[in-house]
Amino acid sequence: MTGYDRITFDPQILGGRACIRGMRMSVSLIVNLVANGMSAGQIQAEYPALEPEDIRQALQYAAALTNEEIHPLTGHPS
């Protein structure tokens, strides 16, 4: 996946999970906050180091991950 310049992976930060700009702020945390009803503004108020583009890219990245298809005949992702 390309085009996610704010999504970083570092084995030394949160075990290599997808994070925002090398901070200890995982993409999964942001997605979870949105899924549980927080707006982007509320998230930024709670985590002032985040920028609007960080939240947008986290959601775009998560959405892209959901595009994976499993083919029943092979059992392999495409």
Secondary structure as GFF3:
##gff-version 3
##sequence-region A 1 78
A	DSSP	beta_strand	7	8	.	.	.	ID=ss1
A	DSSP	three_ten_helix	14	16	.	.	.	ID=ss2
A	DSSP	beta_strand	19	20	.	.	.	ID=ss3
A	DSSP	alpha_helix	27	35	.	.	.	ID=ss4
A	DSSP	alpha_helix	40	46	.	.	.	ID=ss5
A	DSSP	alpha_helix	52	65	.	.	.	ID=ss6
###
